[in-house]
Amino acid sequence: MTAGQAFRNTVIVLATLVGAYILFVSARILVVLVIAVFIASAIRPFVLRLVSWRIPAGAAILITYVLLTVGILALFLVVIPPIVNQAADYLQNEWRLASRIIYSKDWLERTLTNITGNPVALVDDDQVRAVVTDFVDQMRGVVPHMLTDLGGVVAEAVLAIVMGVYWLTSRDKAVQFILALFPHRNREEIGEIITKIESSVGNYIAGMVMVASFVGLVNFAILSVLRIPNAAAVGFIVGTSTMLPIVGGFIGGGLATLLALLTSPLNAVIVFIVFVAVQQVENHYLTPRTMARSVGIDPLLVMVAVFAGFALGGVIGGIIAVPITGAISILMRHLIFEPRKASVEYTVENDGAILIPSSDAPPPPTSPKVPPSAQGSASTSSPTLTS
């Protein structure tokens, strides 16, 4: 190895390490960028609809994001204050929280005793008080850090909105720049791939929001009619958790049931029954028609993607894992699977023999990418016969 080659290899290694470090440091910003693009892809059809009504593109984008921001703020103003007030009350009066849990525990013990006919004792009251005291002490130390993290979340939300606005305004130029990096014969296919990825991601995000809104609103409406306390908070928890595929609904249902259990055991039973009923409608009617078709991937792969995303990036990682997997699936289908399938389908069986195109034979004449001249030469090529 010459000195020049050694220097070049050293520069490549150092550049790779620097690039990896930059990606590691800016990973959170990249996640925000991905979320911003996903949200922009979901609301782009609405923006195009406004543009078709002769509204300028800039005004259409501004109107869309203003409506989205106002809706989110209104939702949080309705739901968050009751939850914060109740949590603050329990943190200041831990004996009230312990009394609520002990009352629910006693009710559950009596119910199980009546069902089984044998005395049932779950946990001693002193143990409940000790656990509640430890939990409240830990929460008192965590709350200040949560408030600090909340400021970071708000800043990232604003950054996501700004990035989304820039993406919608420069989307066409960005696509043209990407297409310019490829030969002319491949630009049509690359443009089709970009369109499919954007449509898949946008449809998934829009479907996820629709399903979450339906689940949250239906839970809120039913629980409000039944006069269950904190119906808005319960609906918000169940609806928001539904955004996490596969396991999110169960997590939200468990949290909502525990929240209702602090008011009364009967309320917890009602909340659980309503959750199960709405969950059946969501699983059998809404999700198959909105979310599954948008990404077009196998449910087992969805489950693997969700758990992998949750392990790598927490809740946000679990939510964005499915559209990312869908985008990768589209790339693999167009760049690997379909070309391979086309080459395999071009073989012809004849009396136990397989006709395989020779190495200098052109692509199949049925391919839309083959020019007419190549199609004419395909008919004169002689396939190689193998037995």
N, C-alpha and C positions, 0 to 999 in steps of 0.2 A: 504494500500500500504506500503510495506516494504521499508527500507532505500535503499536497493540494487536496487529495482525497480524504486524508485524515481531518484536515481543517473543515472540509465540506460536511463530512459526517458529524463532526462535533457541532457545527452550527445547526444542522438538522435536529440533532438530539436536544440541544438547548432550546431551539424554537418550539419543539414539541412539548418540552416541559413547561416553558413559559405559557404556551397556549392552554395546556391542561390546567395550570394554576389560575389563569384568567377565567376559564370556564368554571372552575371550582368556586372562585370568589364571587363571580357574577351569576351563580346558579339561580339565586332567588330573583334577580332581575329578569333572567331568561324565562323563569316560570311566569312572572307577571306579564311578560311579552306574549307568551303562548296563550295565557288566559285572555289577554286583550284581543288577540287575533281571533280566538274562538268566539268571544262575545261579538266582535265586529262581524264575523261571518254569519252569526245568527241573526243579527238585526239588519244586515245588508238588504235582504228582500224587502223589508219595510221601508228602508231608505229609497230603494228603487221605485217602490210604489208611490212614495211622495214625489219623486222626481217625475214620474209619469203624469202626475197631476200638475205639472208645470211649476213645481216648486224648485228653486235653485238647489243644486247638490249640497252646497255648504249649509244652507238653511235647513235642508232635510236632515242632514247629519246632526246639526245642533238641536233641532226639535226632538229627534229620536233620543239622543243622550240626555236631554233635559227631562223628558218624560220618564226615562228609565231611572234617572237619579231621584226625581221627585217620588216615584213609586217606591223605591227602596227606602228612602228616608221616612216616608209616611208609614210604611210597614214596621220599621224599627221603632218609630215613635209610639205606635200602638202597642207593640209587643214587649219591647225591652223594659220600659219603666216598671210595670208590675212585677216582672221577674227580679229586677234589681232591688226593688223595695222589699220583696219577700225574702230574698237572700240576705239582705242587710239586716232584716229583723231577726232572722235565725242566727246570723253571726254575732249579733249583740245579745241575744237571749238563747243561748244554746240549750237551756233547760226546756224551752218550748219545742225545739226540734226533737230532743230526746223523748219528751212526753208524747209527741205525735207518733213517733216510731214505735214506742212501747204500746200505745193504744192500738195501733194497727197490728202489731205482733200478737197482742192478746186476742184480738178479733180473729186472726188467722188460726191461732191455736184452738180457739173454741170451735171454729168451723171445721177444722180437720178432726177434732175430737168427735163432733157430731156425725161426720161422714164415716170415720173408721170405727167408732164405738170404743176406742181406746184412748186414754189420756195422751196428749201430745204436748211436749214442751220443747220449744225451739231454742231460745237463747235467754239467759238470765238477764233481768232488768239492769243489774249493775254493769254487766258487760256492755249492754247497749249504751248506757250513759258514758262509760269509759271510751268506747269507740267514737261516739259523737263528740266528746270533748277533744280527743286527738284530731279528729277530722276538722273541727272548727278552728283549732289552733293552727293546723297546717294551712287552711284556707286564708286565715288572717295574714299569714306570711306570704302567700302566693298572690293575693289580690293586688298589692302595689305593682308587682311585676306584670300582672295581667293588664293593668291600666297602661303601663309603658308599652306592652306589646300591642294594645289596642290602638295607640297612636301610630305605630308602625303599619298596622293593617289599614288604617284610614289613609295614610300616605300612599301605600301601595295601591289602594282602590282608586285614588285620584290619578296616580301614574297610569293605571290600566285604562282609565277613561281617556287620558291624553293620548296614550299609544293607540287606542282604538280609533280615535278621531283621525290621527295621522295615517293609520292604515287604510281607512275608508277613503281618505282624500288622495292617497298616493298608490292605491291598490293596482290600478291599471298600469301605471308606470312601472311598478315593481314587477308585475307579470311580464311586461314587455322586456324589461331588463333580463329577467330569468330566461325568457325564450331566446334572447339574443346570444346567450351563451352556448346554444346548441345549433347543430347544422340545420339548414332549411328543411331537409327531408324529415327531421324529427320534431319540428316545432309544433306541428298540428297535434301530434300525439302527446307531447309534453303539455300543451295547453289544455287538452282534454283531461289529462291527469290532474292538473291544478284545479280545474273546474270541478271535477268529481270530489277531490279532497275537500275543497271549500264547501261544496254542497253537503257532503256527508257530515262534516263537522258542524256546519250551521244547523242542519236538520236535527242533529243529535242534541245540541245545546237548546234549541227551541223546544224540542220534544221533552227534554228533561225539565225545563222550566214549566212547561204546560202541565206535565204530570205532577210536579211538586206543588204547583198552584192549586190544581184540582184537589189533591189529597189534603192540603192544608185547609182550603176553604170548606170542603165537605166536613172534615172533622170539626172545624170551628162552628159551622152552622148547626150540626147535630148536637154538639155539646152545649151550645148556647141555648138551644131549644130545651134541652134537659136541665138547664141551669147548673151546669158544672162550673165550679170556680176556675178562673184562669183558662177559659176556653181558648182565648186568642193565643196564649203562650203554648198550650198543648198543640193546637193546630200548627203553629209556627214550627215547633220542634219536630213534629211528625213530617210536615211537608218539606222542611229543609233537609232532614236526614234522608228523605227519599232520593235526593240528588246523588247520593252515594249508591251505586247499583248493588244489587244482590243483598248486601248486609245492612245497608243504611236504614231501610224500613224497620227492621227488627231492633236496631239500636234506638231509633227514634221512638218506637212503640214502648220499649222498656223504660226509657227516660220519662216519657209522658205518663206512663202508669205509676212510676215512682213519685212523680210530682203530684199526681192526683191522690196518691196514697197518703200524702202529708195532710190532706184535708179530711178524707174519710175513706175507709175501705170500700164502701159502696161506690164512691166516685171512681176509685181505681178500677173496680170491676166494670163499670160502665165505659170508662175510657178504653179499657182493653178490648171490650166487645166491639165498640165502634171502630177501633183501629183495625181489628181483624176483618170486619166486614168491608171497610174501605180498601184494605190491602188486597182482598180477593178481587175486587173490581179492578184495581190497578194492575195486578199481576196477570189477569186473564183477558183484559180488554184494552187498557190504555198502553201499557208498556210494549206489547207485541206490535201495536199499530203505529207507534210513534218513535220509540227509541231503537228497537231491535232492527227495524228496516233501514233506519238512517245510516247505521254503521255497517250493516251487512256482515257481521262476523258471528261465529258460533258462540252460543251462550257459555260453553265451557271456557272458551278463550276469553270471554268477557270476565268471568270469575277470576281466572288467572291474572288478567291485566289489573283488575281491581285490587287484589291482594298484593300484587307486586308494586303497584302505585302507592298503596297505603303504607307498605313497608318502607318505601323510598322517600315519600313526601308527605306522609300523614293523610289527613282528610282531603286536602287539595290535590295531592298526588293521586288518590283513589278516584276523584271526580274526573280529572283530565286524562287518566290512563286509558279510558275507553275510546275517546275520540282520537288520541294519539295512535292507539292500536289500529283503529279503523283507517287512519291515514297510511300507516305502514302496510296494512293489508292491501289497500288500493295500489300502492307502489309495487308491491311484490306481485300482485295479480297482473299488472300491465307490463312490468319489466322482466318478469321471470316466468310466471305460470302460463300466461297466454301465448308468448312466443314458443315456449316449450310444447304446449299443447298443439299449436299450429304445426310445428315440425313433426310431431308424432302423428297427427291426423293426415299428414301428407303421404304417409306410407300406404301402399295398396297391396292387399292380399290377393293372390291369383293362383288357385290350384295348389295350395300348400306352400307356395313361394311368396316372398315379400319383395315388392318392388320398392327400392330405396333410391331417391334422387342421387345422382352422382355429385361429386364435390363441387363441380363447376355449374351445377344446375341452379337456376334462379329460384327465388322464394315461390310459394304456392301462388297460382294465378288468382285465387280468391282473396288474397290479402289486399286490403284497400291501399296499402302503402306502395304496392308494386306499380311502376309506371307502365303504360300500355306497350312500350317497346319491349320491356322485359317479359310481359305476358305473351307476346307473340313468339319470342324465342323459347319460352318454356315448352311449347308444343313440339319443338324440334329436338329437344334434349332427349337422349336415350338413357333411361334409368338402368342402374346396375342390378343384375339379377343375382340374388343369393338364395340358396335353398335352406 
